[in-house]
């Protein structure tokens, strides 16, 4: 699959994720709408919010992951996480996984100020990594994890 196709797919998943989050929040807020009366609670509080399919399987989960990071997880019909948006003290990240659960696209912003985008090959072998902190770089890795090209080229000391 070429880079342009991957970017289009990432944009599609990103739009789906935004729509899911907006729908989930809208559902949560509209479920709290009540006729005008005194002392109406205006905040919906929960540890976890799930949007389930017709079989009762969680398809979108808003809550904390196993490590305590706040996030939105979009699951496939088998319950496997396919899209994950997380935030914690280390930064924020978006992961898109393939049908085997392998992260194929990762977008991150780190607490130290750097950020980047990584496109991984099948089974996480091979990658193109765009990273920026004080300067930008683009690095390509082969199927063995060895860098094959870096832009700009590393300067010798």
N, C-alpha and C positions, 0 to 999 in steps of 0.2 A: 504494500500500500504506500503511495507516495505521500510526501509531506503535506501537500495541499489537501488531499483527502483526509488525512489525520486531523489537520486543523479544522476542516469543515465538521468532522465528527465531534471534535472537542467543543466547537461552538454550539453544535446541536445539543450535546449533553449539558453544556452550561446553561442554555436556554431552558431545557427541561428542568434542571435543578432549580433555577430561579422561579419558574412557574410552580414547581412543587412546593418550594418554601413559601411563596406568596399565597398559594392556595391553602396551605396548612395554616398559615397565620390568619388568613381571612376566615377560614373555618373556625379557628379557635376564638377569634374576636366576635364573629357573628353569632356563635353559640351562646355568648354571654349577653347578647342584646335582649333586654326584657322591657315590658311596658314601664312607663315612667312610674317609679315608686321610690320611696326613700331607702337609703342604705343599699343601693344596688352595687354589687361588687364589680369593679371595672378592670380587675386584673385576673387573668387566668394563670394559675400557678400549678405546675406539675413537674415532676422529676423527669418525665418522659412522655412524649406525644407520638403516637403511631398512626399512620394512615395504612389501613389494611385492605387487601383485595377481597374478592367475594368469598374466598376460601378462608379468610381470617388471617392470612399471612402478612406480617408487616412488610410493606413496600417502601414506605418513607418513615424514617425515625428521626425525631428531633429530641436530642438529649445528650447525655455524656457517654463517651466510649469507655472501654475497660480501663484506660489509664486516667480517666477524669477530664479529658478534653471535651469541650462543648462542640457539638457538631450536628450535621444533617447527613444521614446515611440513606442512600437510595438503593434498594435491594432488587434483585431479579426475582423471578417466580420461584426459584429454588431457595430463596432466603439469603443468597450470597450478596455481599455488598459489592455494588458495581461502581457507584459514585459516592465519594466521601468528602465532605467539607468540614474541616476541623480548625479549632483555635484553642491555644493554651498559652502558657507563659513563654514557650519557645518560639511562637509565631503562629502563622496561619497556613493551611495547606489544602489543596484540592487534589484528590487522587481519582483516576478513572481506571478501572480494572477490566480485563477481558473476561471471556466466559470461563476461563480456568482460574480466575481470581488474581492474576498477575497484574501488577500496576503497569499500565502502558503509557499513561500520561500523568505527570506530577507537576503541580504548580505550587510554589511555596514562597512565603515571605518570612524571614527569620528575625528573631528579636534583636540580633546584632545589626540589622539594617539591610542585609543582603537578601537577594531573592533570585528565583530562577524558574525555568521551565525545563523539564526532562521528558523526552520521548523515548520510550524503551521498546526494544524488539521483542519477539516472542520469547517467553520464558525469562524475561528480563535480560536477554542477551543482546548486546549491542545497544547503543544509545546515542542521542544527540542532546547535549546539555547546554542551555543558554543560561549564563549566570551573570549577575551584576551586583557589585557592592560599591566599591570606589571606582572600578572600571569594569567594563564588560568583557565577556569571553564566550566563545562558542567552541565546544569540544565534542568530537565524534569518537566513539569507542567501538571497537570491533566485537565480534561474538565472544572473544575471550576476556573482554573487559579492559583491553589495552587501548590507550589513546592512539588514534590514527591521524588525527588532524586537530590543531588548535588554532583559533583565530582570536586575538593575535598570537603569533608564535611566542612561546616562553622565551624570555630574555635570559641569557646566561649571566651568572653573577661575576 
